[in-house]
């Protein structure tokens, strides 16, 4: 009887974790405003490149958003907060772009 209880508890725990993972990985919209705020002090060239990628995200065209965001990540000197936000955004965009292809 004790082994059966342990299995049930484990089953419920695993089911709960699977539900949490599904909720955490749901198709929430990428917060482009958060990215824009982080780059307010950037140069106009940087903002132009950023806007190209963010407009594509806003239009749910994730494939088109990857290139300008990656270009920005490799060509522009970023502070720590900008780098973290940009890398997170690129990861989310690439995941969604893979589904669009």
N, C-alpha and C positions, 0 to 999 in steps of 0.2 A: 504494500500500500504506500509506503514511503517513497519508493522509486517512481510510482505513478504520479504522486503529488509533485515531485521534482520535475518530471517531464512536463506536466501541465504548466507549472510556474515558468519553466524555460520557454515553452511554447508561447505563453502570453507575453513574456518579456521580448522574445524575438519579434512577435507580431507588432508590439508597441514600437520597437526600434524601426521596423520596416515602415510603419506609418509615419513616424517622425522624419525618416529619411525622405519619404515621398513628399511630405509637406515642405521640407527644407529645399528640395530640388524642384519645386514646382515652377511653372513658367511665369514667374514674377517679372514685371517689367524692369529693365535695367534703368537705374536712376541717373539719367544723363544730366539733370540739373546739379546733382552732387559733383559730377565731374567738371561741369562748367564753373562752379564756384571755386573749386580747387585750382583752376587755371586762370582766375581773374587777372592776376598780375603778369601773365605771360605776354610775350611779344605778339604783335599782330600776325606775323607769319605762323607762329605756333598756334594761335587761336584759329586761324583759317584752316589749318590742317586738322585741328581738333574738331572744329565745327563740321567739316566734311564727314568725319567718322560718326559724330554724334547725330547728325541729320539722318544718316543711313540707319542708325539704330532706332531713331524715332519713327522711321518709316518701316521698321521691321525688316530691313534689308541688311542682314548681318554679314553676308558674304562681302558686300561692298564696304562695310565698316572696318573690316580687319586691316586692310592695307594702310589706310591713313593713320590708324591708331598705332600700328606697329612701327610705321615710319617715324611717328612722333616719339615713341619710346626709345628708338635707337639714335635719333639725330639731335634730340634736344636734351639739354642738361636740366634734370628735374630735381626738386627737393624730395625728401623722404615721403612726405604725405602724397605728393603728386604721383610719385612712382608707384606707391602702394595702390592708390585709387586706379591709376591707369592699367597696371598689371591685372588687377581684379576685373576691371571692365573688359580687357582684352580676353581674359580667360572665359568670361561669360559669353562674349561675342563669338569666340571661336567654337564654343560648345554648341551654340545655336546655329552658327554658320554650317557646321557639319551636318546638322539636321536638314538644312535648306538645300544642300547640294544634291 
